[in-house]
Each structure stands twice: as C-alpha cells, then as structure tokens.
C-alpha cells in the first residue's frame, strides 16, 4: 500500500474524530467572547478540518496526476498498430 494513501487516510480519520467527538466538547464553559465552548470549538474544528481536507486532496491529486502522466506516455508509445 502506498504511504501517501495511508497518510491521506490518517488525515481523514483525524477529521472524522474531531467532528464526531461531540461528548468531549459538549459544554458551556469556558466561553470566548460570550460564545459557549461548544460553538467556538465547532468553528475552530471547521477551520482545522478544512485544512486537513485540503491536505488530503493535495496528496491524492498529486498521486493521480503522476498516474495520468504515466498512462498518457504509455498510450503515445504503444497506441499505434
């Protein structure tokens, strides 16, 4: 298995855990600028998960582009009969 796909999977798993660990942050205090902890934590997680998904997309796209380039060069060489 490719190491980049494993790393991408770990990135998605961390994002999943941050979103679904609600019992860990389902509380009111501490508040920040009058917002309960639950709301500002959700906002912070939204920003963090956005960057995690961007990292995942970059890792997977880089791999796919490398595969497409290899396939395109192979089609040029072996495409004529």
C-alpha positions in Angstrom: 0.0 0.0 0.0 1.3 3.5 -0.9 2.4 5.6 2.0 0.7 8.7 0.7 -2.6 7.0 0.7 -2.1 5.8 4.3 -1.2 9.4 5.3 -4.3 10.7 3.5 -6.4 8.1 5.3 -5.0 9.2 8.6 -5.8 12.8 7.8 -9.4 11.9 7.0 -9.6 9.8 10.2 -8.4 12.7 12.3 -11.0 15.0 10.7 -13.7 12.4 11.3 -12.8 12.1 15.0 -12.7 15.8 15.5 -16.2 16.1 14.1 -17.7 13.1 15.9 -16.2 13.5 19.3 -19.1 15.7 20.5 -19.3 14.4 24.1 -15.8 15.7 24.6 -16.7 19.3 23.8 -20.4 19.4 24.6 -20.2 22.0 27.4 -20.7 25.7 28.0 -17.6 26.8 29.7 -15.1 28.2 29.0 -16.7 30.9 26.9 -14.8 33.0 24.4 -16.2 36.5 23.6 -19.6 35.4 25.0 -19.8 32.2 22.9 -20.0 28.9 24.8 -17.2 26.5 24.3 -19.3 24.2 22.1 -19.8 26.9 19.4 -16.2 28.3 19.3 -14.8 24.8 19.3 -17.0 23.9 16.3 -15.8 27.0 14.5 -12.2 26.1 15.2 -12.7 22.5 14.1 -14.3 23.7 10.9 -11.1 25.7 10.1 -8.8 22.7 11.1 -10.8 20.2 9.1 -10.8 22.4 6.1 -7.0 22.4 6.0 -7.0 18.6 6.6 -9.3 18.1 3.6 -7.1 20.4 1.5 -4.0 18.3 2.5 -5.9 15.1 1.7 -6.9 16.5 -1.7 -3.4 17.6 -2.5 -1.9 14.2 -1.6 -4.4 12.3 -3.7 -4.3 14.7 -6.7 -0.5 14.5 -6.8 -0.7 10.7 -7.0 -3.4 10.8 -9.6 -1.6 13.3 -11.8 1.5 11.1 -11.7 -0.6 8.1 -12.8 -2.2 10.1 -15.6 1.2 11.2 -17.0 2.5 7.7 -17.0 -0.7 6.5 -18.7 -0.5 9.2 -21.3 3.1 8.5 -22.2 2.3 4.8 -22.5 -0.6 5.5 -24.8 1.7 7.5 -27.1 4.2 4.8 -27.3 2.0 1.7 -27.6 -1.1 3.2 -29.2 -0.2 2.6 -32.9 -0.7 -0.8 -34.5 
